Amino acid sequence: MAVDVPGKGELAAIARGYGMHLGDEDLASFEPLVGGLLSSHDAVEELYAETAPKAPDGRSWSEPAENALGAWTVRTELREAEDGPLAGRTVAVKDNIAVAGVPMMNGSRTLEGFVPSRDATVVTRLLAAGATITGKAVCEDLCFSGASHTSVTGPVRNPWDPERTSGGSSSGSAALVAAGDVDLALGGDQGGSIRIPSAFCGVVGHKPTHGLVPYTGAFPIEFTLDHLGPITRTVEDAALLLGVLAGRDGWDPRQPADLRTQDYLGALTGDVSGLRAAVVSEGFGIPGLSDPGVDQAVRAAADRLSEAGMRVEEISIPWHRHAMHVWNVIATDGATVQMVDGNGYGYNWDGLYDPELMAFYGRQRREVADQWSETVKLVALGGRYSLDHHHGRHYAMARNLAFEVRRHYDEALASFDVLLMPTLPIVATPLVAPSEPRETSIARALEMIPNTAPFDVSGHPATSVPAGLSGGLPVGLMIVGGRFQDATCLRVAHAYESLAGGFPAPPEGARPVAGPAAG
């Protein structure tokens, strides 16, 4: 599609936006110069058309026939290898991750109707490992919610109590794993979105070290916060899936050039004797938020690890509370520039882009912005104000402070193998009804992240495992390790799973009757 050449009127408007004052003679001079400059855009489009990927033949999808939890976006039956470590295992892929030839909605009207032509790297690796992808799992609107009421397809219901949130933004992924509808699922995490629904739904969620798993082909929010990782019923399955997903793909600058993976399955020895764990006091007793039953369950889990031979001590990391402010600025200003104004990908990085997605999203977001969730609207309004009035100053300060956040965790991890705290300070809350006010919708979407979001800033690996129940609902224990020491997190998580005798499943009868998506 040829690029239109701007006339003098359009050039005058652009100039005014930059504070330039160009006269008619200036505009007449610039008009052919700009037209000549833009001719390369046409050449690039022609060259790209010769190399652009084409969606594989023979892939099909269907609307979910049964969707009692509201957790499926579409159903598939994709398998490419008969053998491999995931042969015979079913997987749900979070719907912000591209599966070529299958619609990708990202929980939002802004991508409704978009069909990717290239698989995300993690999808390629799943299929090569023998997995069967049985569908796309619902996620929250542009993945900007820790609760499950913001997707345009309707709420995702918690298998433990269908009137409660499953957590977000990987809402469908965790609900489907907890309900036993799939063996494994992929989630994404920018503020806790793997660990939040895993904790609320009573399953295992592992946020890898930033850069360990390539994000290529997943819809970004903010390059410095983006993570993909496994959601499973057991720690062994999380380690198995991480081993398939991890490693460089050559297209994602989030990944270090010298990245080395570990033997995640081999690390599951069941023995934690001699390891050192620090219970971080700032992760408990968060004023106005923490549920005493949650704190009690997590401290009991730490005591159980101590009885198994771990050296467990309580420490203070004041920067754990400061880190939330750092995350807020990065996630607000950074996501506004990249996810909103930058049409998902933004500019100026040496990675693989999705031009078709950027164009589709860029056109559609201007038409449907009124239908964004309240959290996305909040980010766009606050972020644009900050950038217009302060010109990125606070984003730059927050990114510099991210190194300080990381340093304080690293100092603690120099003396301890892992840090322990509640994944979330609360258990799953009741779903937000459409009639409830904006303030309630936003509060329920973001209130649970004080312990999860800091580790998206610092990049440390973190595993959430069920630590018991409070009021009959799952509680998450979060195990944080040194960067690229994911195997240590999983080793401790596996040992705890063994000590607990396995993790409980949702009670019979809690799940709603099969039928169309609720809500």
C-alpha positions in Angstrom: 0.0 0.0 0.0 1.6 3.2 -1.2 2.3 5.9 1.4 0.4 9.1 0.9 2.5 12.1 0.4 1.4 15.0 2.8 0.4 18.3 1.3 1.2 21.7 2.6 -1.8 21.8 5.0 -0.7 18.5 6.7 2.9 19.7 6.9 1.8 22.9 8.5 -0.2 21.0 11.2 2.8 18.8 11.9 5.1 21.8 12.1 2.8 23.5 14.6 2.8 20.3 16.7 6.6 20.7 17.0 6.5 24.4 17.7 7.8 25.3 14.3 6.6 28.3 12.4 6.8 27.6 8.7 5.6 30.0 6.1 4.1 29.2 2.7 7.5 29.3 1.0 8.9 27.0 3.6 6.1 24.5 3.2 6.3 24.6 -0.6 10.0 23.8 -0.3 9.5 21.0 2.2 6.6 19.3 0.3 8.7 17.6 -2.4 11.6 16.9 0.0 9.3 15.0 2.4 7.7 13.2 -0.5 11.1 12.0 -1.7 12.0 10.9 1.8 8.8 8.9 2.1 9.5 7.0 -1.1 11.7 4.7 0.8 8.7 3.6 2.9 7.2 2.2 -0.3 10.4 0.4 -1.2 10.6 -1.1 2.3 7.0 -2.3 2.1 7.7 -4.1 -1.2 10.9 -5.7 0.1 9.1 -6.8 3.3 6.3 -8.4 1.3 8.9 -10.7 -0.3 10.2 -12.0 3.0 7.1 -11.7 5.3 6.0 -15.1 6.9 2.8 -16.8 5.7 0.6 -18.5 8.2 1.0 -22.4 8.0 -1.6 -24.3 6.0 -4.0 -26.6 7.6 -4.5 -24.8 10.9 -8.0 -24.5 12.1 -9.8 -23.1 15.2 -13.3 -23.0 16.6 -15.4 -21.2 19.1 -15.4 -23.0 22.4 -18.4 -25.3 22.7 -18.2 -25.4 26.5 -16.8 -22.5 28.4 -18.2 -22.6 31.9 -15.3 -20.7 33.4 -15.2 -18.2 30.5 -11.5 -19.1 30.2 -11.2 -20.1 26.5 -11.0 -17.6 23.7 -10.8 -20.2 20.9 -10.2 -23.9 20.7 -7.6 -25.6 18.6 -6.0 -29.0 18.1 -2.4 -28.2 17.0 0.3 -30.8 17.1 3.4 -31.0 14.9 5.7 -33.6 16.6 4.8 -37.1 17.9 7.8 -37.3 20.2 9.4 -35.0 22.7 9.3 -34.1 26.3 5.8 -32.7 26.0 4.4 -35.5 23.9 0.8 -36.3 24.9 0.5 -33.1 27.0 -2.1 -30.5 26.3 -1.3 -26.8 26.6 -3.4 -23.6 26.7 -1.6 -20.5 25.3 -2.3 -17.1 26.8 -4.1 -15.0 24.2 -1.4 -12.3 24.1 0.9 -14.9 22.5 0.9 -15.3 18.7 -0.2 -18.7 17.3 -0.1 -18.4 13.5 -3.4 -18.7 11.7 -5.3 -18.5 15.0 -7.1 -15.3 16.2 -5.3 -13.3 18.9 -7.4 -10.9 20.9 -5.3 -10.0 24.0 -8.6 -9.5 25.9 -9.3 -6.3 24.0 -11.4 -4.8 21.3 -8.2 -3.2 19.9 -7.1 -6.6 18.5 -10.5 -8.1 17.8 -10.2 -9.7 14.3 -6.4 -9.9 14.2 -4.8 -13.2 13.1 -1.0 -13.5 13.3 1.0 -15.0 10.5 4.0 -16.1 12.6 4.2 -18.3 15.7 5.8 -16.8 18.9 9.1 -18.5 19.7 7.5 -20.2 22.8 4.8 -21.7 20.5 7.4 -23.0 18.1 9.2 -24.7 21.0 6.0 -26.2 22.4 5.1 -27.8 19.1 8.6 -29.0 18.5 8.5 -30.7 22.0 5.4 -32.7 21.1 2.8 -30.6 22.9 -0.8 -30.3 21.7 -2.1 -26.8 21.8 -5.8 -27.1 22.6 -6.7 -23.4 22.5 -6.0 -19.8 23.4 -6.7 -18.8 27.0 -8.5 -15.6 27.9 -6.4 -12.8 29.3 -7.3 -9.4 30.6 -7.7 -6.2 28.4 -4.1 -5.6 27.1 -3.0 -7.7 30.1 -3.3 -4.7 32.4 -5.2 -6.2 35.4 -4.4 -8.5 38.3 -8.1 -9.6 38.5 -10.3 -11.4 35.9 -13.1 -8.9 35.2 -11.6 -6.7 32.4 -11.5 -9.0 29.3 -14.0 -8.0 26.7 -15.1 -11.6 26.4 -16.4 -11.5 30.0 -15.1 -12.5 33.4 -13.0 -15.6 34.0 -14.3 -17.5 37.0 -12.2 -19.2 39.7 -12.6 -23.0 39.8 -12.6 -22.8 43.6 -15.5 -20.4 43.7 -17.1 -19.2 40.4 -18.2 -16.0 42.0 -14.6 -15.0 42.6 -11.8 -13.7 40.4 -9.3 -16.2 39.0 -6.7 -13.4 39.0 -5.0 -11.9 36.0 -3.8 -11.1 33.6 -3.2 -14.8 32.7 -6.7 -15.4 34.0 -7.8 -18.2 31.6 -4.4 -20.0 31.8 -4.5 -20.5 35.5 -8.3 -21.3 35.6 -7.9 -24.0 32.9 -5.0 -25.7 34.7 -6.7 -25.6 38.1 -9.9 -27.1 36.6 -7.9 -29.9 34.9 -9.0 -28.8 31.4 -5.4 -28.7 30.3 -2.1 -30.2 31.6 0.0 -27.0 31.1 -0.4 -23.4 30.2 1.6 -20.4 29.2 1.3 -17.1 31.1 2.8 -13.7 30.9 4.0 -11.5 33.7 4.6 -7.7 33.9 3.3 -7.0 37.4 2.6 -10.5 38.6 0.4 -11.9 35.9 1.7 -15.5 36.0 1.9 -15.6 39.8 -1.3 -13.8 40.7 -3.8 -16.2 39.0 -1.6 -19.1 40.0 -1.9 -18.1 43.7 -5.7 -17.3 43.5 -6.4 -20.6 41.6 -4.1 -22.9 43.7 -1.6 -23.9 41.0 2.1 -23.4 40.3 3.3 -20.3 38.4 6.9 -19.5 37.7 8.0 -16.1 36.5 11.4 -16.8 35.0 14.4 -14.4 35.3 13.9 -11.5 32.9 15.3 -12.6 29.5 15.5 -16.4 30.2 12.5 -17.1 28.1 12.2 -15.3 24.8 9.2 -12.9 24.6 9.3 -12.8 20.8 5.8 -13.0 19.3 4.0 -12.0 22.5 2.2 -8.6 22.7 4.5 -6.4 24.8 3.6 -4.0 27.6 7.1 -2.6 28.5 10.3 -4.2 27.4 12.0 -4.0 30.8 9.0 -5.7 32.5 7.9 -8.4 29.9 8.2 -12.1 31.0 6.6 -15.4 29.7 6.5 -18.6 31.8 4.8 -21.8 32.8 1.6 -22.3 34.8 1.1 -25.9 35.9 -0.4 -28.2 38.6 2.9 -29.5 39.8 6.4 -28.1 40.2 7.8 -31.0 38.2 5.7 -29.9 35.2 6.8 -26.3 35.7 10.4 -27.4 35.5 9.7 -29.5 32.5 7.9 -26.7 30.6 10.6 -24.1 31.6 13.2 -26.4 30.1 11.4 -26.4 26.8 10.8 -22.6 26.8 14.1 -21.3 28.0 17.1 -20.2 26.0 18.1 -17.6 23.4 16.2 -17.3 20.1 18.4 -14.5 18.6 15.5 -12.1 18.1 14.8 -10.8 21.6 17.2 -8.2 23.0 15.8 -8.8 26.5 18.0 -11.9 26.5 21.7 -11.7 27.4 24.2 -12.8 24.8 25.8 -15.2 27.2 22.6 -16.7 28.5 23.0 -20.3 29.8 20.1 -22.5 30.8 20.0 -24.9 33.7 18.8 -28.5 34.3 15.6 -27.5 35.9 14.2 -31.0 36.2 17.5 -32.3 37.5 17.4 -29.7 40.3 14.3 -31.2 41.8 16.1 -33.4 44.3 13.5 -33.0 47.1 16.3 -32.1 49.5 16.7 -28.5 50.8 18.9 -29.3 53.8 21.7 -26.7 54.0 19.9 -24.1 51.9 19.2 -20.7 53.4 15.9 -18.9 53.2 15.0 -15.4 54.2 11.4 -14.5 55.2 11.1 -10.9 54.1 9.1 -9.0 56.7 7.9 -6.3 54.3 6.0 -8.9 52.4 3.7 -9.4 55.4 1.2 -7.2 57.3 0.8 -4.7 54.4 -1.4 -2.0 56.1 -5.1 -2.1 55.0 -4.5 -5.0 52.7 -2.9 -8.2 54.1 -5.2 -11.0 55.2 -3.9 -12.4 58.5 -4.9 -15.9 57.3 -2.6 -15.5 54.3 0.3 -14.4 56.4 -0.2 -17.2 58.8 -0.3 -19.8 56.1 2.9 -18.6 54.5 4.7 -18.4 57.8 3.6 -22.0 58.5 5.0 -23.0 55.1 8.3 -21.4 56.0 8.3 -23.3 59.3 7.7 -26.6 57.4 10.8 -25.8 55.2 12.8 -25.1 58.3 11.8 -28.5 59.8 13.1 -30.1 56.6 16.5 -28.7 57.1 16.5 -25.2 55.6 18.0 -22.4 57.6 15.1 -19.9 57.8 15.5 -16.4 59.2 13.4 -13.3 59.0 15.0 -10.2 57.5 14.0 -6.7 56.5 14.3 -5.2 52.9 12.8 -1.7 53.1 13.3 -1.3 49.4 10.7 -4.0 48.8 8.0 -1.5 49.7 9.8 1.3 47.7 9.9 -0.9 44.6 6.2 -0.5 44.1 6.6 3.2 43.4 9.3 2.4 40.9 7.1 -0.2 39.2 4.2 2.3 39.1 6.2 4.9 37.1 7.8 2.4 34.7 4.4 0.6 34.1 2.6 3.9 33.6 4.9 6.0 31.6 6.7 3.1 29.8 3.5 1.4 28.9 2.0 4.6 27.6 4.9 5.2 25.2 5.2 1.5 24.1 1.9 -0.2 24.5 -0.4 2.7 23.8 1.3 5.3 21.6 3.9 2.9 20.3 1.2 0.4 19.1 2.6 -2.3 21.3 6.2 -2.4 20.1 7.4 1.1 20.2 10.7 1.8 18.5 14.5 1.8 18.9 15.3 -1.8 19.8 17.1 -4.5 17.9 14.5 -7.2 18.0 11.8 -8.9 15.9 8.7 -6.7 15.3 5.2 -7.6 14.2 4.4 -5.0 11.6 1.0 -6.4 10.9 0.0 -6.3 14.5 1.3 -2.8 14.9 -0.8 -1.6 11.9 -3.9 -3.4 13.0 -3.7 -2.3 16.6 -2.7 1.3 15.6 -5.8 1.7 13.4 -8.2 0.0 15.7 -7.2 1.5 19.0 -8.2 5.0 17.8 -11.7 3.6 17.0 -12.4 1.6 20.2 -10.5 3.5 23.0 -13.9 4.1 24.7 -14.1 0.3 25.2 -10.8 0.0 26.9 -10.9 -1.3 30.5 -10.8 1.2 33.3 -7.2 0.2 34.1 -5.9 0.8 30.5 -7.7 4.2 30.4 -6.1 5.1 33.8 -2.6 4.2 32.5 -3.1 6.2 29.2 -4.4 9.3 31.0 -1.8 9.3 33.8 1.1 8.3 31.5 0.4 10.9 28.8 0.0 13.7 31.4 3.3 12.7 33.0 5.1 12.6 29.6 3.6 15.8 28.3 4.4 17.8 31.5 7.6 16.1 32.7 9.0 14.8 29.4 10.1 11.3 30.6 12.0 12.6 33.6 10.3 10.3 36.1 10.6 7.3 33.8 14.3 7.9 33.6 14.6 8.2 37.3 12.6 5.0 37.9 14.7 3.0 35.4 17.8 4.2 37.2 16.2 3.3 40.6 15.5 -0.2 39.2 19.2 -1.0 39.6 18.9 0.1 43.2 15.9 -2.2 43.7 17.9 -5.0 42.2 20.9 -4.3 44.4 18.9 -4.6 47.6 17.5 -8.0 46.6 20.9 -9.1 45.4 22.5 -8.1 48.7 20.0 -10.3 50.6 20.5 -13.1 48.2 24.2 -13.0 48.7 23.5 -14.4 52.2 20.4 -16.5 51.4 19.5 -18.9 48.6 15.9 -17.7 48.4 13.5 -15.1 49.7 10.1 -16.1 51.0 6.8 -14.1 51.3 3.2 -14.3 50.4 2.7 -14.2 46.6 -0.4 -12.1 47.3 -1.5 -10.5 50.5 -5.1 -11.6 50.0 -7.2 -14.5 48.7 -9.4 -14.3 45.6 -12.0 -11.5 45.9 -15.5 -11.5 44.5 -15.8 -10.7 40.8 -16.5 -7.1 40.0 -19.9 -6.6 38.4 -20.3 -4.3 35.4 -22.6 -2.1 37.4 -19.9 -1.4 40.1 -18.1 2.0 39.9 -14.9 2.6 38.1 -13.0 3.1 41.5 -14.0 -0.4 42.5 -13.0 -1.9 39.2 -9.6 -0.3 39.3 -9.0 -1.2 43.0 -9.8 -4.9 42.5 -7.6 -5.0 39.4 -4.5 -3.6 41.0 -4.6 -4.0 44.8 -2.9 -7.4 45.0 0.4 -6.7 43.3 2.7 -5.2 46.1 4.7 -8.4 46.4 4.8 -9.5 42.8 5.5 -6.3 40.8 8.8 -5.5 42.5 10.4 -8.6 40.9 9.3 -7.6 37.5 11.3 -4.5 38.1 14.4 -6.4 39.4 14.1 -9.3 37.0 14.6 -12.0 39.7 12.9 -15.4 39.2 9.9 -16.1 41.4 7.8 -19.2 41.9 4.3 -19.3 43.4 3.1 -22.5 45.0 0.0 -23.2 47.0 0.7 -22.8 50.7 -2.6 -23.9 52.1 -6.0 -22.3 52.4 -7.5 -19.3 54.1 -11.2 -19.2 54.4 -11.4 -22.2 52.0 -9.4 -20.4 49.3 -5.9 -20.9 48.0 -2.9 -19.0 49.4 0.3 -18.6 47.5 3.9 -18.9 48.8 6.4 -17.0 46.7 9.9 -18.2 46.4 12.4 -15.7 44.9 15.9 -16.6 43.8 19.0 -15.0 42.4 18.8 -13.9 38.8 19.2 -16.9 36.5 19.0 -19.2 39.5 15.5 -20.4 38.5 16.5 -24.0 39.3 17.0 -23.0 43.0 13.5 -21.5 43.1 12.0 -24.7 41.6 14.1 -26.9 43.9 12.7 -25.3 47.0 9.2 -25.2 45.5 9.4 -29.0 44.7 10.6 -29.8 48.2 7.7 -27.9 49.7 5.3 -29.7 47.4 6.7 -33.0 48.7 6.5 -31.9 52.3 2.9 -30.8 51.8 2.0 -34.1 50.2 0.9 -32.4 46.9 -1.3 -29.5 46.3 -5.1 -29.5 46.7 -7.6 -29.3 43.8 -10.8 -27.3 43.7 -13.6 -29.0 45.6 -16.1 -31.0 43.6 -19.2 -29.0 42.8 -17.4 -25.6 43.0 -17.1 -25.4 39.2 -20.1 -23.9 37.3 -22.2 -26.1 35.0 -20.7 -26.3 31.5 -22.2 -24.0 29.0 -21.5 -20.6 27.4 -19.1 -18.2 28.9 -20.5 -16.8 32.1 -21.0 -13.0 32.5 
